[in-house]
Amino acid sequence: MEQRKINIAIDGYSSCGKGTLAKAMASALNYVFIDSGAMYRAVTLYLIRHSVNLDDISQVEQALARVTVEFDVNDAGASSVLLNGENVENEIRTIAVASKVSEVAKIQAVRDKLVFLQQQMGARKGVVMDGRDIGTVVFPDAELKIFMTASVEVRAQRRFAELVAKGDAVTLEEISANLKHRDAVDSSRENSPLTMTSDYRVLDNSEMDRDSQFALAMAWVDEAIASNE
């Protein structure tokens, strides 16, 4: 008998490793991984490219009507984000996009469009999705909700190493300032702020390696599946 599938929501601060954990869990469970943050980054990239005034809701809504965001999975199982059919996986990870994505994500019209798409993706269960409001807005009935956090210092070091490895010219101070700004915007925005309810499992990975995080999260999966059978 096939094991019952659940939806897994992973929320938390920027650069906590949400995507890395979500991908590993999805692979182990043979679930679909959806990077909601990449979807917001793709929309942000489009708005930057077309010089859309974020304070002009009419402009934003007109731009959104011209945007499609999809995921392409290659033979190795790696997914890339497609913006209107174009692979923008690398471009959406730049500091230019990172500096604007929280501002874009707080616009209600943007959230409405992407939440609708995300809920469609998770309707059949068997989804692991990470973001800021997955367990509170997108999948409020998700069988497992994980809230990831880590100190700003640890997150800045991780993000700095990632960008330097890609050849980006950034400083640790710049990354740290960006993270603090994004934390403030994400937590205080009027529409779907970053928060957690009492049914979340908290995973502080400031001093945990990836294997330890994965083992703990998978133990929570087993508990969630058992309690929902």
C-alpha positions in Angstrom: 0.0 0.0 0.0 1.4 3.4 -1.0 2.2 5.7 1.9 -0.1 8.7 2.2 1.4 11.9 0.9 1.4 15.2 2.8 2.3 18.8 2.1 5.4 20.2 3.8 5.7 23.9 4.4 9.1 25.4 5.3 9.2 29.1 6.2 11.9 31.2 7.7 14.4 34.0 7.3 16.6 34.5 4.2 19.7 32.4 3.8 18.7 29.9 6.4 19.1 27.0 4.0 15.4 26.5 3.5 15.8 25.6 -0.2 18.6 23.2 0.4 16.6 21.3 3.1 13.4 21.4 1.0 15.2 20.0 -2.1 16.8 17.2 0.0 13.5 16.3 1.6 11.6 16.3 -1.7 14.3 14.1 -3.3 14.2 11.6 -0.4 10.4 11.4 -0.4 10.0 11.6 -4.1 7.9 14.7 -3.7 7.7 17.8 -5.8 9.9 20.7 -4.7 8.6 24.2 -5.2 10.9 27.2 -4.5 8.4 30.0 -3.8 11.2 32.5 -3.2 12.5 31.8 -6.7 9.1 32.7 -8.1 9.1 36.1 -6.3 12.7 36.7 -7.5 11.6 35.9 -11.1 8.8 38.5 -10.8 11.2 41.0 -9.3 13.7 40.5 -12.1 10.9 41.1 -14.7 9.9 44.4 -12.9 13.6 45.5 -12.7 14.2 44.8 -16.4 11.1 46.7 -17.4 11.7 49.6 -15.0 8.3 49.2 -13.4 7.5 51.8 -10.6 6.7 49.6 -7.6 4.6 52.5 -6.1 2.3 52.5 -9.2 0.0 49.5 -8.6 -1.5 49.9 -12.1 1.9 49.5 -13.6 2.6 46.5 -11.5 -0.7 44.8 -12.3 -0.1 45.4 -16.1 3.3 43.9 -15.8 2.1 40.9 -13.9 -0.4 40.1 -16.7 2.7 39.6 -19.0 4.5 37.3 -16.5 4.6 33.5 -16.4 6.7 31.6 -13.9 7.4 27.9 -14.3 9.9 25.3 -13.2 12.0 23.1 -15.6 13.5 19.9 -14.2 16.4 18.4 -16.0 17.3 14.7 -16.2 19.4 14.9 -13.1 16.4 16.2 -11.1 17.7 19.8 -10.8 15.1 22.5 -11.3 15.5 25.9 -12.9 13.1 28.9 -12.9 11.7 29.9 -16.2 10.5 33.5 -16.6 8.3 33.7 -19.7 10.2 30.7 -21.0 13.7 32.0 -20.3 15.9 30.2 -17.8 16.8 32.9 -15.2 18.1 30.6 -12.4 21.4 32.4 -12.1 20.2 35.9 -12.7 17.6 35.8 -9.9 20.3 35.0 -7.4 22.2 38.2 -7.8 22.4 40.9 -5.1 20.5 43.3 -7.4 17.4 41.1 -7.3 17.9 40.2 -3.6 17.9 43.9 -2.7 14.4 44.4 -4.3 12.6 41.1 -3.8 11.2 41.9 -0.3 9.8 45.1 -1.6 8.1 43.3 -4.5 6.9 40.4 -2.3 4.9 42.8 0.0 2.8 44.0 -3.0 -0.7 42.3 -2.7 -1.2 41.9 -6.4 2.1 40.0 -6.7 1.2 37.8 -3.7 -2.3 37.1 -5.0 -0.9 35.9 -8.4 1.8 33.7 -7.0 -0.2 32.2 -4.1 -2.8 31.1 -6.6 -0.2 29.4 -8.7 1.4 27.8 -5.6 -1.9 26.5 -4.3 -2.6 24.9 -7.6 0.8 23.2 -7.5 0.1 21.7 -4.1 -3.5 20.6 -4.6 -2.6 16.9 -5.1 -0.3 16.8 -2.1 3.3 15.4 -2.1 4.8 18.9 -2.2 7.7 20.5 -0.3 7.6 24.3 -0.6 9.7 26.9 1.1 9.2 30.6 1.5 7.9 33.2 4.0 4.2 32.4 4.3 3.8 28.9 3.1 2.4 27.5 6.3 0.4 30.6 7.2 -1.2 31.6 3.8 -0.4 29.2 0.9 -0.9 25.8 2.8 -2.4 26.7 6.2 -3.5 23.0 6.5 0.0 21.6 5.6 0.5 18.4 7.7 4.1 19.5 8.5 5.2 23.1 9.0 8.9 23.9 9.7 10.2 27.3 10.7 13.9 27.8 10.0 16.1 30.4 11.6 19.8 31.1 12.3 21.8 34.1 13.5 22.4 37.0 11.1 26.2 36.4 11.3 25.9 32.7 10.3 23.5 33.5 7.5 25.7 36.3 6.1 28.7 34.1 6.0 26.8 31.4 4.2 25.4 33.8 1.6 28.7 35.5 1.1 30.5 32.2 0.4 27.8 31.3 -2.1 28.0 34.5 -4.0 31.8 34.6 -4.0 31.9 31.1 -5.4 29.7 32.3 -8.3 32.2 35.2 -8.9 30.0 38.0 -7.6 31.9 41.1 -6.3 30.2 41.5 -2.9 31.3 42.3 0.7 30.3 40.5 3.9 29.1 43.9 5.3 26.9 44.4 2.2 25.3 40.9 2.6 24.8 41.4 6.3 23.0 44.7 5.8 20.9 43.2 3.1 19.8 40.3 5.3 18.9 42.7 8.2 16.9 44.8 5.8 15.0 41.8 4.4 14.3 40.4 7.8 12.7 43.8 8.9 10.7 44.1 5.7 9.5 40.4 5.7 8.5 40.5 9.3 6.7 43.9 9.3 5.0 44.0 5.9 1.2 44.4 6.0 0.5 41.5 3.6 1.4 38.0 4.8 4.3 38.9 7.1 6.9 36.3 8.1 5.5 34.7 11.2 4.7 31.3 12.6 1.8 29.8 14.4 1.8 27.3 17.3 1.8 24.3 14.9 5.3 24.9 13.5 8.4 22.9 14.4 11.3 25.3 14.9 14.7 24.4 13.4 17.5 26.8 14.4 20.5 25.6 12.4 23.0 28.2 13.6 25.2 25.3 14.8 23.8 22.4 12.8 25.3 20.8 9.7 23.1 19.7 6.8 23.0 16.1 7.7 21.7 16.9 11.2 19.1 19.2 9.9 17.9 16.7 7.4 17.7 13.9 9.9 15.6 16.0 12.3 13.3 17.2 9.6 12.8 13.6 8.2 11.9 12.4 11.7 9.3 15.1 11.8 8.0 13.8 8.5 7.6 10.3 9.9 5.6 11.7 12.8 3.4 13.8 10.6 2.6 11.0 8.2 1.9 8.6 11.1 -0.5 11.1 12.8 -2.4 11.7 9.6 -3.0 8.1 8.6 
